[in-house]
Amino acid sequence: MSSPAGLWETLLSAVSRTAPPPVTSVELILAIVAAAALSVPRRSWKYFGLLTTAAHELGHAFAAVTSGQRLSAIHLRLDHSGTTTTYSRSKAATVWSCFWGYPVPAVVGAAFVLCGFHGWGPASIAAGAAALASTLVFLRNPAGYLITAAAIAGALALLLLVPGGFIGHVAVALGLALLVGAVRDLVKLVHVHFRRRSRLATSDAYILYRATSVPSGIWIFLFMTAVGGAWALAIQPVAAVLSAGA
């Protein structure tokens, strides 16, 4: 069994760059299929969607902290809902933190894809685990601890048990899954506004409308633009590999 010092050295080595993994077109096609399999069917989304929920609330929390707000509590629930409670006297800061929920799973997904392709796969997984660990002090419900602890444990298992060169492949696949998951979340948001208006109070777009008088549709469009931008960044290395393998 490794000593604590050995485990610490392993984790520290994860932040160093490895050789870029030789990602093939066949692997990418399989990764895209796996991403769809995680994010589209209800059974798999029931579990994988919890990770996008954690990223969503982490987006709110990070935006709040970086805009000078006081972060008070984060709740994550097993039904894929979540709440981040902040305090601020600045309306602009409140709007800023409210906006960054839906785009962040896609932004994180694009970061994983790009890092995976360029030899920073282990570092991206370690950074993700550290970001999740930083929220533990703000979690206020058992489900939140369960979801976050499971995600951190999965990241640590990757870093400790999987060769660094292979983690790049995992980062690419995970990033693609988060990108697909971000699109599914946006589809769900649009569905709330058109078909389940009784749940409007839970919509970030509606909350932003109430805070700014800017219509919810504009905010949804801005969410889509941010998610689309993340997709545009991530798709470049993917398209290069697929075109080379054609």
Protein Blocks (a to p, Z undefined) as FASTA:
>chain_A
ZZfklmmmmmmmmmpccddddddfklmmmmmmmmmmmmmpmklmmmmmmmmmmmmmmmmm
mmmmmnopacfbdcddfkopacdddddfbfklmmmmmmmmmmmmmmmmmmmmmmmmnopm
mmmmmmmmmmmmmmmmmpcbfklmmmmmmmmmmmmmmmmmpcfklmmmmmmmmmmmmmmm
mmmmmmmmmmmmmmmmmlmmmpmklmmmmmnopafklmmmmmmmmmmmmmmmmmmmmmmm
mmmmZZ
